[in-house]
């Protein structure tokens, strides 16, 4: 097994995101989970709950809010063709936060996309294997 061919991912794609078709003309731009902005934002939001984290009793509602806030600002970076109740919905971080909160299955799909290593390989994999 060539480890580079198997595991190399493009850091630019991880941070800037990739476009993923959802069907019916909709697509979303998703950055990879754990990208630098994602880690910084998560760390900042969890800092507020340091004492609770030490006791390992972070309530589920707080964890969900932190997850959604982090995803809305650092994972779900854009969309085209998203409608709600038949009306076009422009991408904004606020709209992303609301959709990730309201539609749990959408949130789960975004999380699955963000965790899919294959999506972030990009053309740079070939260049990396030549180095």
C-alpha positions as a Markdown table, in Angstrom:
| # | Residue | x | y | z |
|---|---|---|---|---|
| 1 | Unk | 0.0 | 0.0 | 0.0 |
| 2 | Unk | 1.3 | 3.4 | -0.9 |
| 3 | Unk | 0.3 | 5.5 | 2.2 |
| 4 | Unk | 0.4 | 8.8 | 0.3 |
| 5 | Unk | -2.0 | 7.5 | -2.4 |
| 6 | Unk | -4.3 | 6.1 | 0.2 |
| 7 | Unk | -4.4 | 8.9 | 2.8 |
| 8 | Unk | -3.2 | 12.1 | 1.3 |
| 9 | Unk | -5.8 | 14.9 | 1.2 |
| 10 | Unk | -5.5 | 18.4 | -0.1 |
| 11 | Unk | -5.2 | 20.9 | 2.8 |
| 12 | Unk | -6.7 | 23.7 | 0.6 |
| 13 | Unk | -9.8 | 21.7 | -0.2 |
| 14 | Unk | -10.1 | 20.7 | 3.4 |
| 15 | Unk | -10.2 | 24.4 | 4.5 |
| 16 | Unk | -12.0 | 26.0 | 1.5 |
| 17 | Unk | -14.5 | 23.1 | 1.0 |
| 18 | Unk | -15.8 | 21.1 | -1.9 |
| 19 | Unk | -19.1 | 21.4 | -3.8 |
| 20 | Unk | -21.3 | 18.4 | -3.3 |
| 21 | Unk | -24.5 | 17.8 | -5.3 |
| 22 | Unk | -27.6 | 17.0 | -3.2 |
| 23 | Unk | -30.0 | 16.5 | -6.1 |
| 24 | Unk | -32.9 | 18.6 | -7.5 |
| 25 | Unk | -30.4 | 21.3 | -8.5 |
| 26 | Unk | -29.1 | 21.8 | -5.0 |
| 27 | Unk | -25.5 | 21.7 | -3.9 |
| 28 | Unk | -23.6 | 22.6 | -0.8 |
| 29 | Unk | -19.9 | 23.6 | -0.2 |
| 30 | Unk | -18.5 | 21.7 | 2.7 |
| 31 | Unk | -15.1 | 21.9 | 4.4 |
| 32 | Unk | -13.5 | 18.9 | 6.0 |
| 33 | Unk | -14.3 | 18.2 | 9.7 |
| 34 | Unk | -11.2 | 19.1 | 11.8 |
| 35 | Unk | -9.9 | 21.8 | 9.4 |
| 36 | Unk | -7.9 | 24.6 | 11.1 |
| 37 | Unk | -10.8 | 27.0 | 11.3 |
| 38 | Unk | -13.0 | 24.3 | 12.7 |
| 39 | Unk | -10.6 | 23.3 | 15.4 |
| 40 | Unk | -10.1 | 27.0 | 16.4 |
| 41 | Unk | -13.8 | 27.7 | 16.6 |
| 42 | Unk | -14.6 | 24.5 | 18.5 |
| 43 | Unk | -11.8 | 25.3 | 21.0 |
| 44 | Unk | -13.1 | 28.8 | 21.5 |
| 45 | Unk | -16.7 | 27.7 | 22.1 |
| 46 | Unk | -15.7 | 24.9 | 24.4 |
| 47 | Unk | -13.5 | 27.2 | 26.5 |
| 48 | Unk | -16.7 | 28.7 | 27.9 |
| 49 | Unk | -17.5 | 25.3 | 29.3 |
| 50 | Unk | -14.1 | 24.3 | 30.6 |
| 51 | Unk | -15.2 | 23.6 | 34.2 |
| 52 | Unk | -18.1 | 21.4 | 32.9 |
| 53 | Unk | -15.8 | 19.6 | 30.5 |
| 54 | Unk | -13.4 | 18.8 | 33.4 |
| 55 | Unk | -16.3 | 17.0 | 35.2 |
| 56 | Unk | -17.2 | 15.3 | 31.9 |
| 57 | Unk | -20.8 | 16.3 | 32.2 |
| 58 | Unk | -21.3 | 18.6 | 29.3 |
| 59 | Unk | -25.1 | 18.6 | 28.8 |
| 60 | Unk | -26.3 | 17.3 | 25.4 |
| 61 | Unk | -28.1 | 20.6 | 24.6 |
| 62 | Unk | -24.8 | 22.5 | 25.0 |
| 63 | Unk | -22.9 | 20.0 | 22.9 |
| 64 | Unk | -25.5 | 20.2 | 20.2 |
| 65 | Unk | -25.4 | 24.1 | 20.2 |
| 66 | Unk | -21.6 | 24.1 | 20.0 |
| 67 | Unk | -21.6 | 21.5 | 17.2 |
| 68 | Unk | -24.2 | 23.5 | 15.2 |
| 69 | Unk | -22.4 | 26.8 | 15.7 |
| 70 | Unk | -19.1 | 25.3 | 14.7 |
| 71 | Unk | -20.6 | 23.6 | 11.6 |
| 72 | Unk | -22.4 | 26.7 | 10.5 |
| 73 | Unk | -19.3 | 28.8 | 10.6 |
| 74 | Unk | -16.5 | 26.4 | 9.6 |
| 75 | Unk | -18.0 | 23.4 | 7.8 |
| 76 | Unk | -21.1 | 24.4 | 5.8 |
| 77 | Unk | -19.6 | 27.2 | 3.7 |
| 78 | Unk | -22.1 | 27.8 | 1.0 |
| 79 | Unk | -25.0 | 26.5 | -1.0 |
| 80 | Unk | -26.9 | 26.9 | -4.3 |
| 81 | Unk | -30.4 | 25.9 | -5.1 |
| 82 | Unk | -31.6 | 25.5 | -1.5 |
| 83 | Unk | -35.2 | 26.4 | -1.1 |
| 84 | Unk | -37.4 | 26.4 | 2.0 |
| 85 | Unk | -41.2 | 26.2 | 1.6 |
| 86 | Unk | -40.8 | 26.8 | -2.1 |
| 87 | Unk | -38.8 | 30.0 | -1.7 |
| 88 | Unk | -35.1 | 30.3 | -2.5 |
| 89 | Unk | -33.0 | 30.6 | 0.6 |
| 90 | Unk | -29.7 | 32.6 | 0.3 |
| 91 | Unk | -26.7 | 31.2 | 2.1 |
| 92 | Unk | -25.7 | 33.1 | 5.2 |
| 93 | Unk | -24.1 | 31.7 | 8.3 |
| 94 | Unk | -27.3 | 32.6 | 10.1 |
| 95 | Unk | -29.4 | 30.6 | 7.6 |
| 96 | Unk | -26.9 | 27.7 | 7.9 |
| 97 | Unk | -27.2 | 27.7 | 11.7 |
| 98 | Unk | -31.0 | 27.7 | 11.4 |
| 99 | Unk | -31.1 | 24.8 | 8.9 |
| 100 | Unk | -28.6 | 22.8 | 10.8 |
| 101 | Unk | -30.7 | 23.3 | 14.0 |
| 102 | Unk | -34.1 | 22.7 | 12.4 |
| 103 | Unk | -33.3 | 19.8 | 10.1 |
| 104 | Unk | -31.3 | 17.1 | 12.0 |
| 105 | Unk | -31.0 | 14.8 | 9.0 |
| 106 | Unk | -29.5 | 17.7 | 6.9 |
| 107 | Unk | -27.0 | 18.3 | 9.7 |
| 108 | Unk | -26.2 | 14.6 | 9.8 |
| 109 | Unk | -25.7 | 14.6 | 6.0 |
| 110 | Unk | -23.4 | 17.7 | 6.2 |
| 111 | Unk | -21.4 | 16.0 | 9.0 |
| 112 | Unk | -21.0 | 12.8 | 6.9 |
| 113 | Unk | -19.8 | 14.8 | 3.9 |
| 114 | Unk | -17.3 | 16.7 | 6.0 |
| 115 | Unk | -15.9 | 13.4 | 7.3 |
| 116 | Unk | -15.6 | 11.7 | 3.9 |
| 117 | Unk | -11.8 | 11.7 | 3.2 |
| 118 | Unk | -12.2 | 10.8 | -0.5 |
| 119 | Unk | -13.9 | 14.1 | -1.2 |
| 120 | Unk | -10.8 | 16.0 | -0.1 |
| 121 | Unk | -8.2 | 14.2 | -2.1 |
| 122 | Unk | -8.4 | 16.5 | -5.1 |
| 123 | Unk | -6.0 | 16.8 | -8.0 |
| 124 | Unk | -3.2 | 17.7 | -5.6 |
| 125 | Unk | -2.9 | 14.0 | -4.6 |
| 126 | Unk | -1.2 | 13.3 | -7.9 |
| 127 | Unk | 1.2 | 16.3 | -7.4 |
| 128 | Unk | 2.0 | 15.2 | -3.9 |
| 129 | Unk | 2.9 | 11.6 | -5.0 |
| 130 | Unk | 5.5 | 13.1 | -7.3 |
| 131 | Unk | 7.2 | 15.0 | -4.5 |
